[in-house]
Amino acid sequence: MDTLIAIRLLTGAQVTGQGAAVDAMQLGSPQTFTGTVKAPGAVAVSAVVTILARNDSDEGWLQLGVLTMSGTSPAADGFASAARYMQYAARVDALSGAGAAVSINAAG
């Protein structure tokens, strides 16, 4: 049985923007991506997981999937991907809710 490996793409982000790229070649396949947001009250977040397919790619970063988290804190969303990529990053596009903190993980 293979060991499940998890990596953090974002930890406690409180503003919109792109997180740092993470080397993900150690992840197995399929891979899952989960996002959570915590705040004292209601929250709404739109976040995107992006991929870099090859280090020499002229395509740059491509969108792999969208995470939408809303409602009473904590809120969560997730998706799975059968494909493996060189690097991943997460981007928060919209964030509302006083004190909201977003975390996004990848596992495989």
C-alpha positions in Angstrom: 0.0 0.0 0.0 1.3 3.4 -0.9 1.7 6.1 1.7 -0.6 9.1 1.3 1.4 12.4 1.1 -0.2 15.8 1.8 1.2 19.2 1.0 -0.1 22.7 1.9 -0.7 25.1 -0.9 -2.0 27.9 1.3 -2.1 28.2 5.1 -4.4 30.8 6.7 -4.4 33.2 3.8 -6.4 36.3 4.7 -6.1 38.3 1.5 -6.7 37.6 -2.2 -3.7 36.6 -4.4 -1.5 33.8 -5.5 0.4 31.5 -3.1 3.9 30.2 -3.8 4.5 27.3 -6.2 4.9 23.9 -4.6 6.8 21.0 -6.2 4.3 18.2 -6.2 6.1 15.3 -8.0 6.1 13.3 -4.7 2.3 13.1 -4.7 0.8 9.9 -6.0 -2.2 9.7 -8.2 -5.1 10.3 -8.0 -4.8 13.6 -6.2 -7.3 15.4 -4.1 -7.5 19.1 -3.4 -9.4 20.5 -0.4 -10.0 24.0 0.9 -11.3 25.2 4.2 -12.1 28.7 5.5 -12.6 29.6 9.1 -13.9 32.9 10.6 -16.0 34.1 13.5 -19.2 34.2 11.3 -20.4 33.8 7.7 -17.8 33.4 5.0 -17.5 33.3 1.2 -14.4 32.3 -0.7 -13.5 31.6 -4.3 -10.1 30.0 -4.8 -8.3 28.3 -7.8 -5.8 25.5 -7.9 -3.4 26.1 -10.7 -0.8 23.8 -12.3 2.5 24.0 -14.2 2.5 21.0 -16.5 6.2 21.2 -17.5 9.1 23.3 -16.3 9.8 24.4 -19.9 6.1 25.1 -20.7 5.3 28.3 -22.6 1.7 27.9 -21.4 2.5 29.1 -17.9 0.1 28.4 -15.1 -3.2 26.7 -16.0 -6.4 26.4 -14.0 -7.0 22.9 -12.7 -10.0 23.5 -10.5 -12.1 25.9 -8.5 -12.9 25.7 -4.8 -16.0 27.6 -3.6 -16.5 27.8 0.1 -19.4 29.7 1.7 -21.8 29.7 4.6 -21.3 29.5 8.3 -17.7 29.0 9.3 -16.0 26.6 8.9 -16.8 26.0 5.2 -15.1 23.5 2.8 -14.9 22.3 -0.8 -12.7 19.9 -2.7 -12.1 18.0 -6.0 -10.0 15.2 -7.4 -7.6 14.9 -10.4 -6.3 11.7 -11.9 -3.5 13.6 -13.7 -0.1 14.5 -12.1 1.7 17.8 -12.7 5.1 19.3 -11.9 4.0 22.1 -9.7 0.8 23.4 -8.0 -0.2 26.7 -6.6 -3.4 28.1 -5.1 -4.9 31.5 -5.6 -7.6 33.2 -3.6 -9.8 35.3 -6.0 -12.5 36.5 -3.6 -12.7 36.5 0.1 -15.4 37.9 2.5 -16.0 37.5 6.2 -14.3 39.3 8.9 -11.1 37.5 10.0 -11.6 34.8 7.4 -8.5 32.5 6.9 -8.2 30.1 3.9 -6.2 26.9 3.8 -5.8 24.7 0.7 -4.1 21.3 0.7 -3.2 18.7 -1.9 -2.9 15.0 -1.2 -2.0 12.0 -3.3 
